């Protein structure tokens, strides 16, 4: 009997060695593990799509289906980026151009966001201010941004001021309208209860209205940095001594499509990095909010 049991155990061990345990079912994973696996899968699929597009583009260029003079080519864009990193640009080092554009965009983003939040909450809370300034804000928002860029370039010159001003304008209206709407959407019962407890108007705004509108404000920040970056680039294209916008304009003037696309790649990398940082900030600031449910599962 013991020999039979030993033989059976040996057979089971041999089978286990030949057929290792399968992967742990997804249902047994923790929510964090499932979220991490999903993010890695999405990242892999995105990289595969990007690689497929680049390979298709290059094959079309090699087959003379696409003219690289007008549309560029992936290898040419890579060569241009490599030269900018190792040799530099005609306007100086690539790092200097990136830092210049970043400085203009960050300053415009910060100033425009603060002004947008303050003005949006103020006009959302005080009806008289809303009725008084609404026509002026609508008129200012209707002015084409390219015209404002030209005005700022003439008024402030080729320095950083004109780019920051244009970035501020682009950021301000996006943040303002979200903050204004967020202040208007606050639950009136919360405001009434706070007043019953003796809260002043400032305390109601600070402790009730602003936290309630915070989600609206953070949502606007996701697109606002992109607007700030656009403002800095447009200002540099209109007139500048350095910056990524100047690189793109110089490449355009020289009919260098690979240079234009290389500048766009750098802008896209900056924008995606900023989006990731803002997302991390949002998650950190909104830890108090319960996770949203979708299909019975929490969205991380």
C-alpha positions in Angstrom: 0.0 0.0 0.0 2.8 2.3 0.8 4.5 1.5 -2.5 1.3 2.3 -4.4 1.0 5.7 -2.6 4.7 6.5 -3.2 4.2 5.6 -6.9 1.2 7.8 -7.2 2.9 10.7 -5.5 5.9 10.3 -7.8 3.6 10.4 -10.8 1.8 13.5 -9.6 5.2 15.2 -9.1 6.3 14.3 -12.6 3.0 15.7 -14.0 3.4 18.9 -12.0 6.9 19.3 -13.3 5.8 18.7 -16.9 2.7 21.0 -16.6 3.5 24.0 -14.4 0.6 25.8 -12.7 -1.4 28.0 -14.9 -1.5 31.8 -14.3 -3.6 33.0 -11.4 -7.1 33.8 -12.5 -7.7 37.5 -12.9 -10.7 37.3 -10.5 -8.2 36.5 -7.6 -6.1 39.6 -8.2 -6.5 42.7 -6.1 -8.0 45.8 -7.6 -4.6 47.4 -7.7 -3.1 44.5 -9.5 -5.9 44.4 -12.1 -5.5 48.2 -12.6 -1.8 47.8 -13.1 -2.2 44.9 -15.5 -4.8 46.9 -17.5 -2.5 50.0 -17.7 0.4 47.8 -18.9 -1.8 46.2 -21.5 -3.0 49.5 -22.8 0.5 50.8 -22.9 1.6 47.8 -25.0 -1.3 48.2 -27.4 -0.6 51.9 -27.8 3.1 51.3 -28.6 2.1 48.6 -31.1 -0.3 51.0 -32.9 2.4 53.7 -32.9 5.0 51.3 -34.3 2.6 50.1 -37.0 1.8 53.6 -38.1 5.5 54.6 -38.3 6.4 51.4 -40.2 3.5 52.0 -42.6 4.6 55.6 -43.1 8.2 54.7 -43.8 7.2 51.9 -46.2 4.9 54.3 -48.1 7.9 56.7 -48.4 10.2 54.0 -49.6 7.6 52.9 -52.2 7.3 56.5 -53.3 3.6 56.6 -52.4 4.2 59.5 -50.0 6.5 62.4 -50.9 8.9 63.0 -48.0 9.4 66.6 -49.1 5.9 67.5 -48.2 5.2 64.9 -45.5 8.6 64.0 -44.1 9.6 60.5 -43.0 10.2 58.8 -39.6 13.9 58.2 -40.3 14.3 61.9 -41.2 12.5 63.0 -38.1 14.7 60.8 -35.9 17.8 62.1 -37.6 16.8 65.7 -37.0 16.0 65.0 -33.3 19.4 63.2 -32.9 21.2 66.2 -34.5 19.4 68.7 -32.3 20.3 66.7 -29.2 24.0 66.0 -30.1 24.9 69.0 -32.1 22.3 71.6 -31.2 20.1 73.9 -33.2 20.8 77.1 -35.1 19.4 79.1 -32.2 21.4 77.3 -29.5 21.2 74.1 -27.6 17.9 72.1 -27.7 17.6 72.2 -23.9 17.6 76.0 -24.0 14.8 76.0 -26.5 12.7 73.5 -24.5 13.3 75.4 -21.2 12.3 78.7 -22.9 9.0 77.3 -24.1 8.4 75.6 -20.8 9.0 78.7 -18.8 6.5 80.7 -20.9 3.9 77.9 -20.8 4.2 77.3 -17.0 4.0 81.0 -16.2 1.0 81.5 -18.4 -0.6 78.4 -17.0 -0.1 79.4 -13.4 -1.2 83.0 -13.8 -4.2 82.2 -16.0 -5.3 79.4 -13.7 -5.2 81.6 -10.6 -7.1 84.4 -12.4 -9.6 82.0 -13.8 -10.4 80.4 -10.5 -10.7 83.7 -8.6 -12.8 85.4 -11.2 -14.9 82.3 -11.8 -15.7 81.8 -8.2 -16.3 85.5 -7.6 -18.7 85.9 -10.5 -20.4 82.6 -9.7 -21.1 83.7 -6.2 -22.0 87.4 -6.8 -24.8 87.8 -9.2 -24.2 91.5 -9.7 -20.6 90.9 -10.8 -21.8 88.3 -13.2 -24.4 90.6 -14.8 -21.9 93.5 -14.9 -18.9 91.8 -16.5 -20.6 89.1 -18.6 -20.8 91.2 -21.9 -17.1 92.1 -21.5 -16.0 88.6 -21.0 -18.0 87.3 -23.9 -16.6 90.0 -26.2 -13.0 89.3 -25.1 -13.5 85.5 -25.5 -14.7 86.1 -29.1 -11.5 87.8 -30.2 -9.4 85.4 -32.4 -6.3 84.4 -30.4 -4.0 85.0 -33.3 -4.9 88.6 -33.4 -4.2 88.9 -29.6 -0.9 87.2 -30.3 0.0 89.9 -32.9 -1.1 92.7 -30.5 1.0 91.3 -27.7 4.0 90.9 -29.9 3.8 94.5 -31.1 3.2 95.8 -27.5 5.7 93.7 -25.6 8.3 92.7 -28.3 10.0 89.4 -28.9 10.6 88.8 -25.2 8.9 86.4 -22.8 6.2 88.8 -21.9 4.2 88.5 -25.1 4.2 84.7 -25.0 3.1 84.6 -21.3 0.3 87.1 -22.0 -1.1 85.0 -24.8 -0.8 81.8 -22.7 -2.6 83.6 -19.8 -5.5 84.5 -22.1 -5.9 81.0 -23.5 -5.8 79.4 -20.0 -8.0 82.0 -18.3 -11.2 81.4 -20.2 -11.1 77.6 -19.9 -10.5 77.7 -16.2 -12.9 80.7 -15.7 -16.0 79.1 -17.2 -15.4 75.8 -15.4 -14.9 77.6 -12.0 -18.0 79.8 -12.7 -20.2 76.7 -13.5 -18.8 74.8 -10.6 -19.7 77.7 -8.2 -23.2 77.8 -9.7 -23.7 74.0 -9.3 -23.1 73.9 -5.6 -25.9 72.3 -3.6 -28.0 75.1 -2.2 -28.9 73.0 0.9 -25.2 72.9 1.8 -24.9 76.7 1.6 -28.2 77.1 3.6 -26.9 74.7 6.3 -23.6 76.5 6.6 -25.3 79.9 7.0 -27.6 78.4 9.6 -24.5 77.3 11.5 -23.3 80.9 11.5 -20.8 80.8 8.7 -19.9 84.1 7.0 -20.0 84.6 3.3 -16.2 84.2 3.0 -16.4 81.0 5.1 -19.2 79.6 2.9 -17.1 80.3 -0.2 -13.9 78.9 1.2 -15.3 75.8 3.0 -18.3 74.9 0.8 -18.3 76.5 -2.6 -14.6 76.1 -3.4 -14.3 72.4 -2.5 -17.5 71.6 -4.4 -16.2 73.4 -7.5 -12.8 71.8 -7.1 -13.6 68.9 -9.4 -14.7 71.3 -12.2 -11.5 73.3 -11.7 -9.2 70.3 -11.9 -11.1 69.0 -15.0 -10.3 72.3 -16.7 -6.6 72.1 -15.8 -6.2 69.0 -18.0 -6.7 71.0 -21.2 -5.4 74.3 -19.8 -1.7 73.4 -19.9 -2.2 72.4 -23.5 -3.6 75.8 -24.2 -0.7 77.4 -22.3 1.7 75.5 -24.5 -0.2 76.6 -27.6 -0.1 80.2 -26.5 3.7 80.0 -26.0 4.3 78.3 -29.4 2.1 80.7 -31.3 3.8 83.7 -29.7 7.2 82.2 -30.6 6.1 81.6 -34.2 4.9 85.2 -34.5 8.2 86.5 -33.2 10.8 85.2 -30.8 14.6 84.9 -30.3 14.4 81.3 -29.1 12.0 78.5 -28.3 10.4 75.4 -29.9 8.0 77.7 -31.8 11.0 79.4 -33.4 12.5 76.0 -34.3 9.3 75.0 -36.0 9.0 78.3 -37.9 12.7 78.1 -39.0 12.1 74.6 -40.3 9.0 75.7 -42.1 10.9 78.6 -43.7 13.6 76.2 -44.9 11.0 73.7 -46.3 12.3 71.2 -43.8 9.2 69.1 -43.0 11.3 66.7 -40.8 12.2 69.6 -38.6 8.6 70.7 -38.3 7.6 67.2 -37.3 10.5 66.9 -34.9 9.4 70.1 -33.2 5.8 68.7 -33.0 7.2 65.5 -31.4 8.9 67.4 -28.7 5.7 69.5 -28.0 3.7 66.2 -27.8 6.2 64.7 -25.3 6.0 67.9 -23.1 2.2 67.9 -23.3 1.8 64.2 -22.4 4.3 64.6 -19.5 2.3 67.6 -18.1 -0.9 65.7 -18.5 0.5 62.8 -16.5 1.7 65.2 -13.7 -1.7 66.9 -13.5 -3.4 63.5 -13.3 -1.2 62.5 -10.4 -2.0 65.8 -8.7 -5.7 65.3 -9.2 -5.6 61.8 -7.7 -3.6 63.1 -4.7 -6.0 66.1 -4.1 -9.1 64.0 -4.6 -8.3 61.1 -2.4 -11.3 61.9 -0.2 -13.6 61.2 -3.1 -14.9 57.5 -3.3 -13.9 55.6 -6.5 -16.4 55.8 -9.3 -18.2 52.6 -10.1 -18.6 51.3 -13.6 -20.1 47.9 -14.3 -19.8 46.9 -10.7 -16.1 47.6 -10.6 -14.3 50.5 -9.2 -12.4 52.7 -11.7 -8.9 53.4 -10.5 
